Amino acid sequence: MNTAVTGELSVIEVDPELRKRADKVFEELGTSASGTVNSLLKYVVISRRLPEYLKRPPIPCIDDMTEEELDALIEEGMNAVKAGQTYSLEEARRIIGEKYGEI
């Protein structure tokens, strides 16, 4: 089987678990990580800017999570509490505001 190389191979550092989860979504959407990255790069070159959705991260929504993802998020939060990594309500609002904009 002959396979033509259509572009230069590039290596980027990606969290392995994130890549696995993203590949699952790409498969559901009928695309690939490579195709998505190429589309993003073309957009940046043509428009000379980032897409709006990349300028500010979306606020996570539990409605979009699987049960396993939600369980993992809750466990992560519980572990942080056990480790003493807590914030006052005022501090939490400031951090969330900085990350996601006004709430």
MOLIN-V818124 format. One record per helix or strand of 3 or more residues. SS is the DSSP state (h for helix, s for strand). FROM is the first residue (numbers start at 1). TO is the last residue. Records with the same first field share a line. If there is no record, write none. Layout:
BEGIN
SS->FROM-TO + FROM-TO
END
This chain:
BEGIN
h->16-29 + 33-47 + 52-55 + 62-64 + 67-82 + 89-100
END
